[in-house]
Amino acid sequence: MIRIHILGASGSGTSTLGAALAEKLGIPHFDADNFYWMPTNPPFTTPREMPARIEMLQEKARPDEGWVLSGSALKWAGPMEPLYQLIIFMRLDPALRMERLRQREMRRYGNRILPGGDMVEASLEFLEWAESYDTVGPEQRGLIAHEAWFLTQTAPILRLDSADPLEKLVDRVMAHPVVANR
């Protein structure tokens, strides 16, 4: 049984690695966005109340079971932090990360994010927010906030460059002593 939290900037590959690791380890994968956001159309517009999201996460990610949680949950999943046995921090060159995000937005929403679409403004705001990750101050989700949070954690932190192929990233995690010796 292993409990892993994977985080990084939006577009750094946390969900992709989370799903791959969960499959390899035979444990569930949970994405923080599914707890944080209410299901809406367009998506990602209405945050769920904090007590409700924590309760939902605790129901799924049980302390006596293994799981992978991907996505940033710094400001709301405090009760889960003592359960993390390994924290994985994904980094990616900002230009490549933003290109990945633009492509993902187009795959997900297509014409809805093009001029005249119902998600143009939301998509542009999201991309602007995501681009600020490396430069924003500690009050927002960004590199500075993540680095400060790492100092408060007891679980080991594995830093990965998500420009590496997914197979190599999975192999690096599987070779980490916390995972290899489980």
MARRODREN-455878 format. One record per residue: y, x, z of N, C-alpha, C in turn. Coordinates in Angstrom, 1 decimal, always signed. Example, Ala and Ser with C-alpha at 12.3 -4.5 7.8 and 13.67 -1.06 7.14 Angstrom:
MARRODREN-455878
[[-5.7 +13.2 +7.8] [-4.5 +12.3 +7.8] [-3.3 +13.2 +7.8]]
[[-2.2 +12.8 +7.1] [-1.1 +13.7 +7.1] [+0.0 +12.9 +7.9]]
end
This chain:
MARRODREN-455878
[[-1.2 +0.8 +0.0] [+0.0 +0.0 +0.0] [+1.2 +0.9 +0.0]]
[[+2.1 +0.6 -0.9] [+3.4 +1.4 -1.0] [+4.5 +0.4 -1.3]]
[[+5.7 +0.7 -0.7] [+6.9 -0.2 -0.9] [+8.0 +0.7 -1.4]]
[[+8.4 +0.5 -2.6] [+9.3 +1.3 -3.4] [+10.6 +0.5 -3.7]]
[[+11.7 +1.1 -3.5] [+13.0 +0.6 -4.0] [+13.6 +1.5 -5.1]]
[[+13.9 +0.9 -6.2] [+14.4 +1.7 -7.4] [+15.8 +1.2 -7.6]]
[[+16.8 +2.1 -7.7] [+18.2 +1.7 -7.9] [+18.9 +2.7 -8.8]]
[[+20.0 +2.3 -9.3] [+20.8 +3.1 -10.2] [+21.9 +2.2 -10.9]]
[[+22.6 +2.8 -11.7] [+23.6 +2.0 -12.5] [+22.9 +1.0 -13.4]]
[[+23.6 -0.1 -13.7] [+23.1 -1.1 -14.6] [+22.9 -0.4 -15.9]]
[[+21.7 -0.6 -16.5] [+21.3 +0.1 -17.8] [+20.6 +1.4 -17.6]]
[[+20.3 +1.8 -16.3] [+19.7 +3.1 -16.1] [+18.2 +3.0 -16.2]]
[[+17.6 +1.8 -16.3] [+16.2 +1.7 -16.4] [+15.4 +1.3 -15.2]]
[[+16.1 +0.8 -14.2] [+15.4 +0.5 -12.9] [+14.4 -0.6 -13.1]]
[[+14.7 -1.6 -13.8] [+13.8 -2.7 -14.0] [+12.6 -2.3 -14.9]]
[[+12.8 -1.5 -15.9] [+11.8 -1.0 -16.8] [+10.8 -0.1 -16.0]]
[[+11.3 +0.8 -15.2] [+10.5 +1.6 -14.4] [+9.8 +0.8 -13.3]]
[[+10.5 -0.1 -12.7] [+9.9 -1.0 -11.7] [+8.7 -1.7 -12.2]]
[[+8.8 -2.3 -13.4] [+7.7 -3.1 -14.0] [+6.5 -2.2 -14.3]]
[[+6.8 -1.0 -14.8] [+5.8 +0.0 -15.2] [+5.0 +0.5 -14.0]]
[[+5.8 +0.8 -12.9] [+5.1 +1.3 -11.7] [+4.3 +0.2 -11.0]]
[[+4.8 -1.0 -11.0] [+4.1 -2.1 -10.4] [+2.8 -2.3 -11.1]]
[[+2.8 -2.3 -12.4] [+1.6 -2.4 -13.2] [+0.6 -1.3 -12.9]]
[[+1.1 -0.1 -12.9] [+0.2 +1.1 -12.6] [-0.4 +1.0 -11.2]]
[[+0.4 +0.6 -10.3] [+0.0 +0.6 -8.9] [-0.8 -0.7 -8.5]]
[[-0.7 -1.7 -9.4] [-1.4 -3.0 -9.1] [-0.7 -3.8 -8.0]]
[[+0.6 -3.7 -7.9] [+1.4 -4.4 -6.9] [+2.5 -5.2 -7.6]]
[[+3.1 -6.2 -6.9] [+4.2 -7.0 -7.5] [+5.5 -6.2 -7.7]]
[[+6.2 -6.6 -8.8] [+7.5 -6.1 -9.1] [+8.5 -7.2 -8.8]]
[[+9.6 -6.9 -8.1] [+10.7 -7.9 -7.9] [+12.0 -7.2 -8.4]]
[[+12.8 -8.0 -9.0] [+14.1 -7.6 -9.5] [+15.2 -8.2 -8.6]]
[[+16.0 -7.4 -8.1] [+17.1 -7.8 -7.2] [+17.9 -8.9 -7.8]]
[[+18.2 -8.9 -9.1] [+19.0 -9.9 -9.7] [+18.4 -11.3 -9.5]]
[[+17.1 -11.4 -9.5] [+16.4 -12.7 -9.3] [+16.7 -13.3 -8.0]]
[[+17.0 -12.5 -7.0] [+17.3 -13.0 -5.7] [+18.8 -13.2 -5.5]]
[[+19.6 -12.3 -6.1] [+21.0 -12.3 -5.9] [+21.7 -13.5 -6.7]]
[[+21.3 -13.7 -7.9] [+21.9 -14.7 -8.8] [+21.2 -16.1 -8.8]]
[[+22.0 -17.1 -8.8] [+21.4 -18.5 -9.0] [+21.1 -18.6 -10.4]]
[[+20.0 -19.4 -10.8] [+19.7 -19.6 -12.2] [+20.8 -20.5 -12.8]]
[[+21.6 -19.9 -13.8] [+22.7 -20.7 -14.4] [+22.6 -20.4 -15.9]]
[[+23.3 -21.2 -16.7] [+23.5 -20.9 -18.1] [+25.0 -21.1 -18.4]]
[[+25.7 -20.0 -18.7] [+25.2 -18.6 -18.9] [+24.7 -18.0 -17.6]]
[[+23.9 -17.0 -17.7] [+23.3 -16.4 -16.5] [+24.3 -15.5 -15.8]]
[[+23.9 -15.1 -14.6] [+24.7 -14.1 -13.8] [+26.1 -14.5 -13.5]]
[[+26.3 -15.8 -13.2] [+27.7 -16.2 -12.9] [+27.9 -16.7 -11.5]]
[[+26.8 -17.1 -10.8] [+26.9 -17.6 -9.5] [+26.0 -16.9 -8.5]]
[[+26.6 -16.2 -7.6] [+25.7 -15.5 -6.6] [+25.1 -16.5 -5.6]]
[[+23.9 -16.3 -5.2] [+23.2 -17.1 -4.2] [+23.8 -16.7 -2.8]]
[[+23.9 -17.6 -1.9] [+24.3 -17.3 -0.6] [+23.4 -16.2 +0.0]]
[[+24.1 -15.3 +0.8] [+23.3 -14.1 +1.3] [+22.1 -14.5 +2.1]]
[[+22.2 -15.4 +3.1] [+21.0 -15.8 +3.9] [+19.9 -16.3 +3.0]]
[[+20.2 -17.0 +2.0] [+19.1 -17.6 +1.1] [+18.5 -16.5 +0.3]]
[[+19.3 -15.5 -0.2] [+18.6 -14.5 -1.0] [+17.8 -13.5 -0.1]]
[[+18.2 -13.3 +1.1] [+17.4 -12.4 +2.0] [+16.1 -13.1 +2.3]]
[[+16.2 -14.4 +2.6] [+15.0 -15.2 +2.9] [+14.0 -15.2 +1.8]]
[[+14.6 -15.4 +0.6] [+13.7 -15.4 -0.6] [+13.0 -14.0 -0.8]]
[[+13.8 -13.0 -0.6] [+13.2 -11.6 -0.8] [+12.2 -11.4 +0.3]]
[[+12.4 -11.7 +1.5] [+11.5 -11.5 +2.6] [+10.2 -12.3 +2.4]]
[[+10.3 -13.5 +1.8] [+9.1 -14.3 +1.5] [+8.2 -13.6 +0.5]]
[[+8.8 -12.9 -0.5] [+8.1 -12.3 -1.6] [+7.6 -10.9 -1.2]]
[[+8.6 -10.0 -0.7] [+8.3 -8.6 -0.4] [+8.0 -8.5 +1.0]]
[[+6.7 -8.8 +1.3] [+6.2 -8.8 +2.7] [+6.0 -7.4 +3.2]]
[[+6.2 -7.2 +4.5] [+6.1 -5.9 +5.1] [+4.6 -5.3 +5.1]]
[[+3.7 -6.2 +5.0] [+2.3 -5.8 +5.1] [+1.6 -5.7 +3.7]]
[[+2.4 -5.7 +2.7] [+1.9 -5.6 +1.3] [+2.7 -4.6 +0.5]]
[[+2.2 -4.1 -0.6] [+2.9 -3.2 -1.4] [+3.7 -3.9 -2.5]]
[[+4.8 -3.3 -2.9] [+5.7 -3.9 -3.9] [+6.7 -2.9 -4.4]]
[[+7.3 -3.2 -5.5] [+8.4 -2.4 -6.1] [+9.6 -3.4 -6.2]]
[[+10.7 -3.0 -5.6] [+12.0 -3.7 -5.8] [+12.9 -2.9 -6.6]]
[[+13.3 -3.5 -7.8] [+14.3 -2.7 -8.6] [+15.6 -3.4 -8.6]]
[[+16.7 -2.6 -8.7] [+18.0 -3.1 -8.7] [+18.7 -2.9 -7.4]]
[[+20.0 -2.8 -7.5] [+20.8 -2.5 -6.3] [+20.9 -3.7 -5.4]]
[[+20.6 -3.4 -4.1] [+20.7 -4.4 -3.1] [+21.4 -3.9 -1.8]]
[[+22.3 -3.0 -2.0] [+22.9 -2.2 -0.9] [+23.6 -3.1 +0.1]]
[[+24.4 -4.1 -0.4] [+25.2 -4.8 +0.6] [+24.6 -6.1 +1.1]]
[[+23.4 -6.4 +0.7] [+22.8 -7.6 +1.2] [+21.4 -7.5 +1.7]]
[[+20.6 -6.5 +1.3] [+19.2 -6.5 +1.7] [+18.9 -5.5 +2.9]]
[[+19.9 -5.4 +3.8] [+19.7 -4.5 +4.9] [+18.4 -4.7 +5.7]]
[[+17.9 -6.0 +5.9] [+16.7 -6.1 +6.6] [+15.5 -5.5 +5.9]]
[[+15.6 -5.3 +4.7] [+14.4 -4.7 +3.9] [+14.4 -3.2 +4.0]]
[[+15.5 -2.5 +4.3] [+15.6 -1.1 +4.3] [+14.6 -0.3 +5.1]]
[[+14.3 -0.8 +6.3] [+13.3 +0.0 +7.1] [+11.9 -0.1 +6.4]]
[[+11.7 -1.0 +5.5] [+10.4 -1.1 +4.8] [+10.2 -0.1 +3.7]]
[[+11.3 +0.4 +3.1] [+11.2 +1.3 +2.0] [+10.5 +2.6 +2.4]]
[[+9.4 +2.9 +1.6] [+8.7 +4.1 +1.8] [+9.1 +5.2 +0.8]]
[[+9.7 +4.8 -0.3] [+10.2 +5.7 -1.3] [+11.4 +5.0 -2.0]]
[[+12.5 +5.7 -2.1] [+13.7 +5.2 -2.8] [+13.8 +6.1 -4.1]]
[[+13.9 +5.4 -5.2] [+14.0 +6.2 -6.5] [+15.4 +5.9 -7.1]]
[[+16.1 +6.9 -7.4] [+17.5 +6.8 -7.9] [+17.5 +7.2 -9.4]]
[[+17.8 +6.3 -10.2] [+17.8 +6.5 -11.7] [+19.2 +6.9 -12.1]]
[[+19.3 +8.0 -12.9] [+20.6 +8.4 -13.4] [+20.5 +8.5 -15.0]]
[[+21.5 +8.3 -15.7] [+21.5 +8.4 -17.1] [+22.9 +8.7 -17.6]]
[[+23.0 +9.6 -18.6] [+24.3 +9.9 -19.1] [+25.1 +8.6 -19.4]]
[[+26.4 +8.5 -18.9] [+27.1 +7.2 -19.1] [+27.2 +6.7 -20.5]]
[[+27.4 +7.6 -21.5] [+27.5 +7.1 -22.9] [+26.2 +6.5 -23.3]]
[[+25.1 +7.1 -23.0] [+23.8 +6.6 -23.4] [+23.5 +5.3 -22.7]]
[[+23.9 +5.3 -21.4] [+23.7 +4.1 -20.6] [+24.4 +2.9 -21.2]]
[[+25.7 +3.1 -21.5] [+26.5 +2.0 -22.1] [+26.0 +1.6 -23.4]]
[[+25.5 +2.5 -24.2] [+24.9 +2.1 -25.5] [+23.7 +1.2 -25.3]]
[[+22.9 +1.6 -24.3] [+21.7 +0.8 -24.0] [+22.1 -0.6 -23.5]]
[[+23.1 -0.7 -22.7] [+23.6 -2.0 -22.2] [+24.2 -2.8 -23.3]]
[[+24.9 -2.3 -24.2] [+25.4 -3.0 -25.4] [+24.3 -3.6 -26.2]]
[[+23.3 -2.8 -26.4] [+22.1 -3.2 -27.2] [+21.4 -4.3 -26.4]]
[[+21.2 -4.2 -25.1] [+20.5 -5.2 -24.3] [+21.3 -6.5 -24.3]]
[[+22.6 -6.4 -24.2] [+23.4 -7.6 -24.3] [+23.2 -8.4 -25.6]]
[[+23.1 -7.6 -26.7] [+23.0 -8.3 -28.0] [+21.6 -8.9 -28.1]]
[[+20.5 -8.1 -27.6] [+19.2 -8.7 -27.7] [+19.1 -10.0 -26.8]]
[[+19.6 -9.9 -25.7] [+19.5 -11.1 -24.8] [+20.3 -12.3 -25.2]]
[[+21.5 -12.1 -25.7] [+22.4 -13.2 -25.9] [+22.9 -13.4 -27.4]]
[[+22.6 -12.4 -28.2] [+22.9 -12.6 -29.7] [+24.4 -13.1 -29.9]]
[[+24.5 -14.1 -30.7] [+25.8 -14.6 -31.2] [+26.6 -15.1 -30.0]]
[[+26.0 -15.4 -28.9] [+26.8 -15.9 -27.7] [+27.8 -14.9 -27.2]]
[[+27.6 -13.6 -27.5] [+28.6 -12.6 -27.0] [+29.5 -12.1 -28.2]]
[[+29.4 -12.6 -29.3] [+30.2 -12.3 -30.5] [+31.5 -13.2 -30.4]]
[[+32.6 -12.8 -31.1] [+33.8 -13.7 -31.1] [+33.4 -15.1 -31.5]]
[[+33.9 -16.0 -30.6] [+33.7 -17.4 -30.8] [+32.5 -17.9 -30.0]]
[[+31.7 -17.0 -29.4] [+30.6 -17.4 -28.6] [+31.0 -17.7 -27.2]]
[[+30.1 -18.4 -26.5] [+30.5 -18.9 -25.2] [+30.4 -17.8 -24.1]]
[[+29.9 -16.6 -24.4] [+29.7 -15.6 -23.4] [+30.5 -14.3 -23.8]]
[[+31.4 -14.4 -24.7] [+32.2 -13.2 -25.1] [+32.9 -12.6 -23.9]]
[[+33.7 -13.4 -23.1] [+34.5 -12.9 -22.0] [+33.5 -12.4 -20.9]]
[[+32.5 -13.1 -20.6] [+31.6 -12.6 -19.5] [+30.9 -11.3 -19.9]]
[[+30.5 -11.2 -21.2] [+29.9 -10.0 -21.6] [+30.8 -8.8 -21.5]]
[[+32.1 -9.0 -22.0] [+33.1 -7.9 -22.0] [+33.4 -7.5 -20.5]]
[[+33.5 -8.5 -19.6] [+33.7 -8.2 -18.2] [+32.5 -7.4 -17.6]]
[[+31.3 -7.8 -17.9] [+30.2 -7.1 -17.4] [+30.1 -5.7 -17.9]]
[[+30.4 -5.4 -19.2] [+30.4 -4.1 -19.7] [+31.5 -3.2 -19.1]]
[[+32.6 -3.8 -18.9] [+33.7 -3.1 -18.3] [+33.3 -2.7 -16.8]]
[[+32.7 -3.6 -16.1] [+32.2 -3.4 -14.8] [+31.2 -2.3 -14.8]]
[[+30.2 -2.4 -15.7] [+29.1 -1.4 -15.7] [+29.6 +0.0 -16.1]]
[[+30.6 +0.1 -16.9] [+31.2 +1.4 -17.3] [+31.9 +2.1 -16.2]]
[[+32.4 +1.3 -15.2] [+33.1 +1.9 -14.1] [+32.2 +2.5 -13.0]]
[[+30.9 +2.4 -13.2] [+29.9 +2.9 -12.2] [+30.2 +4.3 -11.7]]
[[+30.4 +5.2 -12.6] [+30.6 +6.6 -12.2] [+32.0 +7.0 -11.6]]
[[+32.9 +6.1 -11.7] [+34.3 +6.4 -11.3] [+34.8 +5.5 -10.2]]
[[+34.2 +4.3 -10.0] [+34.7 +3.4 -9.0] [+34.6 +3.9 -7.6]]
[[+35.4 +3.4 -6.7] [+35.4 +3.8 -5.3] [+34.3 +3.2 -4.5]]
[[+34.2 +3.6 -3.2] [+33.0 +3.1 -2.4] [+33.0 +1.7 -2.1]]
[[+34.1 +0.9 -2.4] [+34.1 -0.5 -2.0] [+33.3 -1.3 -3.1]]
[[+33.0 -0.8 -4.2] [+32.2 -1.5 -5.2] [+30.9 -0.8 -5.5]]
[[+30.0 -1.5 -6.2] [+28.7 -0.9 -6.5] [+29.0 +0.3 -7.5]]
[[+28.7 +1.5 -7.1] [+28.9 +2.6 -8.0] [+28.3 +3.8 -7.4]]
[[+28.4 +4.9 -8.1] [+27.8 +6.2 -7.7] [+28.2 +6.6 -6.2]]
[[+29.5 +6.5 -5.9] [+30.0 +6.8 -4.6] [+29.3 +6.0 -3.5]]
[[+29.2 +4.7 -3.7] [+28.5 +3.8 -2.8] [+27.1 +4.1 -2.6]]
[[+26.4 +4.4 -3.8] [+25.0 +4.7 -3.7] [+24.8 +6.0 -2.9]]
[[+25.5 +7.0 -3.2] [+25.4 +8.3 -2.5] [+25.6 +8.1 -1.0]]
[[+26.6 +7.3 -0.6] [+26.9 +7.1 +0.8] [+25.7 +6.4 +1.4]]
[[+25.1 +5.4 +0.7] [+24.0 +4.6 +1.2] [+22.8 +5.5 +1.5]]
[[+22.6 +6.5 +0.5] [+21.4 +7.4 +0.7] [+21.5 +8.1 +2.0]]
[[+22.6 +8.4 +2.5] [+22.8 +9.2 +3.7] [+22.3 +8.3 +4.9]]
[[+22.2 +7.0 +4.8] [+21.8 +6.2 +5.9] [+20.3 +5.8 +5.9]]
[[+19.6 +6.3 +4.9] [+18.2 +5.9 +4.7] [+17.3 +7.0 +5.3]]
[[+16.1 +6.5 +5.7] [+15.1 +7.4 +6.2] [+14.0 +7.7 +5.2]]
[[+13.8 +6.8 +4.2] [+12.8 +7.1 +3.2] [+13.2 +8.2 +2.3]]
[[+12.3 +9.0 +1.8] [+12.6 +10.0 +0.8] [+13.2 +9.4 -0.4]]
[[+14.1 +10.2 -1.1] [+14.8 +9.8 -2.3] [+14.4 +10.7 -3.4]]
[[+13.8 +10.1 -4.4] [+13.4 +10.8 -5.7] [+14.4 +10.5 -6.7]]
[[+15.1 +11.5 -7.2] [+16.1 +11.4 -8.3] [+15.5 +11.6 -9.6]]
[[+15.7 +10.7 -10.5] [+15.1 +10.8 -11.9] [+16.2 +10.6 -12.9]]
[[+16.0 +11.4 -14.0] [+16.9 +11.2 -15.2] [+16.2 +10.2 -16.2]]
[[+16.7 +9.1 -16.3] [+16.1 +8.0 -17.1] [+16.2 +8.2 -18.6]]
[[+16.7 +9.4 -19.0] [+16.6 +9.7 -20.4] [+15.2 +10.2 -20.7]]
[[+14.4 +10.6 -19.7] [+13.1 +11.0 -19.9] [+12.2 +9.8 -20.4]]
[[+11.2 +10.0 -21.1] [+10.3 +8.9 -21.5] [+9.7 +8.2 -20.3]]
[[+9.5 +6.9 -20.4] [+8.9 +6.1 -19.3] [+7.7 +6.7 -18.8]]
[[+6.8 +7.1 -19.6] [+5.5 +7.7 -19.2] [+5.7 +8.9 -18.2]]
[[+6.7 +9.8 -18.6] [+7.0 +10.9 -17.7] [+7.6 +10.5 -16.4]]
[[+8.4 +9.4 -16.4] [+9.0 +8.9 -15.2] [+7.9 +8.4 -14.3]]
[[+7.0 +7.6 -14.8] [+5.9 +7.1 -14.0] [+5.1 +8.2 -13.5]]
[[+4.8 +9.2 -14.3] [+4.0 +10.3 -13.8] [+4.7 +11.0 -12.6]]
[[+6.0 +11.2 -12.7] [+6.7 +11.9 -11.6] [+6.6 +11.1 -10.3]]
[[+6.7 +9.8 -10.5] [+6.6 +8.9 -9.2] [+5.2 +9.0 -8.7]]
[[+4.2 +8.9 -9.6] [+2.8 +8.9 -9.1] [+2.5 +10.2 -8.5]]
[[+3.1 +11.3 -8.8] [+2.9 +12.6 -8.3] [+3.6 +12.9 -7.0]]
[[+4.6 +12.0 -6.6] [+5.4 +12.2 -5.4] [+4.4 +12.0 -4.2]]
[[+4.5 +12.9 -3.2] [+3.6 +12.8 -2.1] [+3.4 +11.4 -1.4]]
[[+4.5 +10.7 -1.3] [+4.5 +9.4 -0.7] [+3.5 +8.5 -1.5]]
[[+3.6 +8.6 -2.8] [+2.7 +7.7 -3.6] [+1.3 +8.3 -3.8]]
[[+1.3 +9.6 -4.0] [+0.0 +10.3 -4.3] [-0.9 +10.2 -3.1]]
[[-0.3 +10.2 -1.9] [-1.1 +10.2 -0.6] [-1.3 +8.9 +0.0]]
[[-1.0 +7.8 -0.7] [-1.0 +6.5 -0.1] [-2.4 +6.0 +0.2]]
end
